[in-house]
Amino acid sequence: MSGTESVAFDTPRRERRADNFAMWVFIGSEAMLFGAIFLVFLVAHIDFGPAFAAASKHLSLPLGTFNTAVLITSSFTMASAHRLALHRRWRATIWALAATTALGACFLVVKGIEYGKEISEGLAPLLGLPFRYAGPDPVHAEFFFGLYFTMTSLHALHLIGGIVVIAGMIALWRTASPANRLRRVVAVGLYWHFVDIIWVFMFPVLYLINR
Amino acid sequence: MSELRKLTFGYLGLLALLALTVGSSFVDLGGFNVALNLAIAAAKAILIAMLFMHLTGTLPRLAVAAAGLWLIILFGLTLIGR
């Protein structure tokens, strides 16, 4: 046996290259989704700059900064998992993957704390919750918080998806051949790093505008 | 283990850029705060893409270039009409 998962490929190397290309195409399509939302935010920011800057000050910069560091660290552990898998150090690979999911979960918990804080302050214009905002231009501040919750929750959904896939990968670890283990680590790693990159742009756009 | 060293340096570089972007937001640079923040975010994205995602080879780069082209059209045509 050549060690490929699909009969379409002669060698694991070819299969890996096809996987890699498909993941990058998928990432490109995801970039379209997030790009459109970023564009909506950009246009609104151009039109309602002062209202957006005032509303942005109500977000927690310490928690946002902490979460950015957590996600960057999770990308580092994911890259480590890739490196360890290349050296076929499987036990260490699993630990690196587990650390990645733990950091992803940590991000979600902190995000949840932030959401809780914003909801209790009446800054969450969703699910029929009351929106109470004392600052200037509450109509456009509400628009800012609507965009904030849309963007961050879409990002959080992507993170949850990544955690579920890594957990599934660990669950199926024993039944996978070494070549398939490596392919899966590489593929999910690309996705994870992409979700990190999205946050790297979301953080300054949402938290740091005209502070 | 020079690969590990490269990853570690990349990681520390990302944290340094994070500190820089948060720190710069406390300094009033006129209209340049937003531009600086976005430039730092782009630098971080390039670091992650090159070091962690191993963005090499023709086909992955083609996919990224295609996505970039469509984003330029999306942003360009929207902003040009304003």
Interface residues (C-beta under 8 A of the other chain):
Chain A: R17 N20 F21 W24 V25 I27 G28 S29 A31 M32 G35 A36 L39 L42 V43 I46 L61 T65 T68 A69 I72 T73 S75 F76 M78 A79 S80 R83 G189 L190 H193 F194 D196 I197 V200 F201 F203 P204 V205 L208 I209 N210 R211
Chain B: E3 L4 L7 T8 G10 Y11 L14 L15 L18 T21 V22 S25 F26 N33 V34 N37 L38 I40 A41 K44 A45 I48 A49 L51 F52 M53 G57 L59 P60 A63 V64 A66 A67 W70 L71 L74 F75 T78 L79 R82
